[in-house]
Amino acid sequence: MSRFWVKKVSSLNPYVPGEQPVGQAFVKLNTNEHALPPSHAVMAAISSLSGEALRCYPDPTARLLRSAIAVQEHLSKAQVFVGNGSDEVLAHLWAACLANRPVASVDITYGFYPVWCQLYGSTLTQCPLRHDFSVDVEALMNAEGALVLANPNAPTGLALTRSQIETLVAANRNRLVVIDEAYYGFGAETAAPLINDYDNLIVTRSLSKSHGLAGMRVGYALANPALIDGLDRIKDSFNSYPLDAVAQSAATAAIKDLEWFVRASNVVIDSRDSMTEGLLEMGFEVLPSQANFIFARPGRGSGPGLFDALRQRNILVRRWENPRIADWLRISIGTPEQTEVLLAAVGEILESVD
């Protein structure tokens, strides 16, 4: 601990991301990257950038990217905010709207929410998921504070319908509802069509999963212009240029390439179905995911044992020590070939379990 730290730093419990291995070949199914590389249009946009574009500062308003997103979502540019990944977008949202205020979420969800609450002085209420890991909408209706929900939820992969989300949003128009759609594009209904009807709703997304751009770091928010203005004020008080010229060009091309998005999403969904079917046949309990990962518990042996055995075979998945989910594994959906490798390895491991 440095004697120069401010008091809060020593008490922080930072988020721990999934392992990013270096120097060894793994079948990497632990961090929910898209199974496919980005579209050819994205790579062409990157290749076409001139030295002059890199010599100058990028557009601080990301006008072309925001316009592309607005067109896709049938919104105006004033209803779109972009940032350096959806984590930055959510952090700015915390600073603008949630700091030192009560926040409600669920007890098993994205691990960054408690971190931001601690960093920004929010009081967090965690409503327990039901026994089957579904969201208890009634409990959330009665929880105090702004509501923050990942939909689909992580690590469960389960999703609320748009109708259920609207119930939460409409119940109290003075309550901010944040829907984190980091796993948008793999089957769940989006809440974005509700934006024009509710000024207390904000939807955040990431291009990391849906468009294969985890290495580029681009996220965005959709909301009433007044909420977007708050995010802009925080952004411009922190970093006026969060998205570089390469990221803006690549992300704009990605958003516009709807054909790639649909095709690539279907590849992931098909692989998810194959992985789910294969694990069910081996006696696993598998939740019905609408994300690019599944949440599964082995019927024989233990989750930690299977996690370790897979890693010994150079296959990475993810798990947590939380007692309620300690036996569950979150497995990213890879290519069809990676799915075959995983299922074969799991089968071999289970054969050795008494």
N, C-alpha and C positions, 0 to 999 in steps of 0.2 A: 504494500500500500504506500502510495506516495504522500508525503506530508503536504504536497501542493493540491491534492484533490479537494474539491468542495465536499461537504459532509455527505450529500446524497450518494456520491459515487461509490463509496465503500459498502453501502447497503443494497446496491442494485444486484438483481439476479438476472443477468442477460439471457436472451434467447440463445439456445444452442442449435445451430442448423444441422442438417443431415451430413454425414461424412462425405467429403469430397476426396477420394483417394488419389494419390500421386505416385507415379512410377510403377504401377502394377495394373494388369488388365483384369477388370472385374465386369461381371454382368451387373450393371448398376441400376437397381430397382428400388432405391431408397429415398430419392428426393423429388419424385413426381415431375421430372422433365418430360416433355413430349417425346413420344417414341420415334418421331420422324424429324429430320432436319427441316428448317424453314423452307418456304416456297422459292422457286427459281426467281420469282419477281423480287423477293427480298435480296437475294444474292446479286441480282443485276443492279438493284438500286445502290447497294454498297459499292459495287465495282465502278459505277458511273460517277461517283463523287470526285470532284476535282480537288487539286491542291488548294485552290482559292477558297473552296468551301471549308477546308480545314484551317486555313490561315485566319479566317474571320470567326468571331463569336457566332454561335448558333442563334436562331430565332428564339428569344426568351419566351415568347408566347406559344411556340410550336403550332403556329396557325394552320399549316397544311395538315398536320396530324390530327389536330382537333376537328378540323373540317371533315376529314375522312371518317372519323369516329361519329361525328354528328350525323352525317349522311346515312351511315349504316344503322344508327339508332333512331332516326327520324326525330332528331332533336336539333337545337341550335348550338353554335359554337359556345355561346354563353353558358350552356349547360354541361360543358365538358372541361375537365381539368386533367392534365397529364403530369406525371412525375417519374422519378427514377425507381421504377418498380412499384407495385401496389403497397409494399411495406412502407415506402416513403410517403405515398399518398395517405395511408392510414395514420402514420405518425403525424403528418401535418393536420389531419382531421382531429386527432386527439388534442393537438396544441390549440386548434382554432375553436373547438366546440365541446371537448370533453374534459379538459384539464380542471382538476380540483372539483369535479362534479361526480355524482354517482353514476355508475355504468353497470348494466346488467348483461350477462351472457349465459352460456351453459358451462357445465363443469368439465366436459371433455370436448375440447375444441382447439383451435390454433393457439399455440403456446406463446405467441407474441402479445396477445391481448393483456394478460396479467403484467407483462413487462412494461407496456406502455402505461398501464394504470399506475404502476409503481413510479415510473419516470415522471409522469405528469400529475401525480397526486390525486388520481381518481380513486373513488371507493368502489370496489368491484363486488357485485353479487353474482354468484355462480349458481344458476338453477340446475339441479341434477337432470340429466337425461333419463328417460324412462328405462325400464329393465331391458328393452330391446334396442336401446340407444337412439330411439326416436326423440324428437324435441317435444317437450311438454309446453304447447302453445299457451294453455291456460295459466301455467305458472309464470311464464314470461309476461303475460298480460298484467299480472299482479306485482311484478318485480319493480323496484324503484330505480329510476334513472334512465338515461338513454340506453337503447338496446343495440347491441352489436352481435351480429350472427353471421357465421360463415355458412354459405349455402351454395353447393353442397357443403356439409360440415366436414371438417378434417379432425381426426383421421378416420371417421366412420364412413364417409362417402354418401351418407343419407341426405336427402334434400326435402325441404318444404315446398309445397306448391305455391304458385303465385297467389292463389286465393288465400292461402294461410298467411302469407306475408302481408297481403292487403288487410287482412283482419287485424294484424298487429299494428300496421301503420295507421289505419283508420280509427282505431280505438281511442287514440289520444293524439290529436293533431299538434299538441304542444310538446310531444315527446319525439326526439330525434331517433330515427331507426336507420342503422347502418347495416347494409347487406353486402358482405364481402364475397364476391363471386370470383374468387381466384381460380376456381375450377369450372368456370363457364365454358360451355361448348361440348359437353360430353353427355347431355341428356336431360339435365335439370332445366326447369322453367326459369327464365330470368325475370327479375323484378323491374327491369328497365322500362317497360311500357307504363308503369305506374308513375314515372317521374313527373309527367305533366299534370297529374291530378293531385299530387301530394308534395307540399313544400317541406315536409319533415322527413323525407326519404332521401338517402344517398346510397348509390350502388358503386362499389369499387371493383375493379378487375385488373388482371395481370395478363400480359402477352406471353409470359413465361411458359405456361401450360398450353393454352388454347392455340398459340401460333408458333410454338417451337423457338421462342426467343429468350430462354432463361439466361443466356449469356449476354444479352443486350440490356436488360434491366429497364423495362418500360411498363408502367401501369397507368391507370386512369380512373377518374370518378365521373359519375353522371348524377346531376342533381339540379335543383332549382338554382337560378343564377346567383341569388344571394348567398347560398352555401358555397358555390364555386368561388365567389368573390372573397369569402373568408379564407379559403385554401390559397388563393392567389396572394393574399396579404401575408400569410405565413411563409409561403414559398419565397416571395420577394424580400422577406426579412431574414431569410436563411441562405438561399442560393438562387440567384436570378436565372441561372443557366443549368438546370438539373439534367436536361437531355441534350446530349451533344448532337452534332450535325449527322453523324452516322446513325445514331439511334433514331432520330426523327425521320430520316429518309427510309431506313429499313422498316420501321414500324408503320409508316404510312403505306408502303407497298404491301405489307402484311395484311393490314386492315382491308385494303382494296381487293385483295386476292380471295374473294369469297369462295371460288371454286376449290382452291387448295384447302381452305378451312373446312369445308363440308367433307371433302374426300378424306382428309387426314383425321378428322374427328371420327369418321366411320371406321377407319382402320383401328383406332384405339378402342372404340366400342366393341368391334368384332373380337379383338384380342382380349378385352376384358371379359367377354362372354366365354371365350375358350378357357381362360384362366380360371374363372369361377366354376365352370362345369368340371374341369379337371380336378380342382381341389375338393369340390363337393363329392365327387366319385371316390376320393381318398378319405372321406369321413370328416372333412373340415366343416366348420360353421362359417359361412361367408355372408356378410351383409350385402343387400342389394344396392350396389354403388351406382351413383350417377356422376362420378368423377373419373379421373384417369389413374385411379388406384383402387385397390380393394382392401377391405379390413377383414382378416380371417383368423380363426382359432383352430389349431389342430385338434382332431378328435382323439389322437394318441400322442403320448409324449407331452412336452411342454413347449410353449412359445419361446422362452429363452433358449431352450435346448436346440430347437429347430433354427432359431436365429444364428446361433453359434455354428451349427453344423453347415448351414448354407454359406456362412462367411468362410469357413474352411475350404469350401468348394469355389471360392471367389465369386459368390453371389451375395450382393448387398441388398437387404431389405431394412425396414425400420421398426423399432419397438420402443416402449416407454416403461418406466418402473412404476407408474401409477398403479396401485393394487387392483383397481377395477379392470384395467386393460392389460395387465402384465403378461397375460398369456396370448394376447392378440398381436398379430403382425400386420403392418401396413405395407403392401406390396405395390409398387408402381407398375403401371401397364407398359410393357416394352413392345418391341416388335414381335410378330408371330414367332420368329426364330428364338428370341429370348424367352418367350412364354414356354416354348417346348423345352428349352434348357432348364428352366425353373421347375416345371412339372416333373421332368425326369429326375432331377436332383432330389426333389421332395419325396418322390416315390422310393428312391434308393435309401434315403434317410429313414423313412418310416418302416422299411423292411427290417431295419436293425433295432427298432423299438419293440420291446417285449409287450 
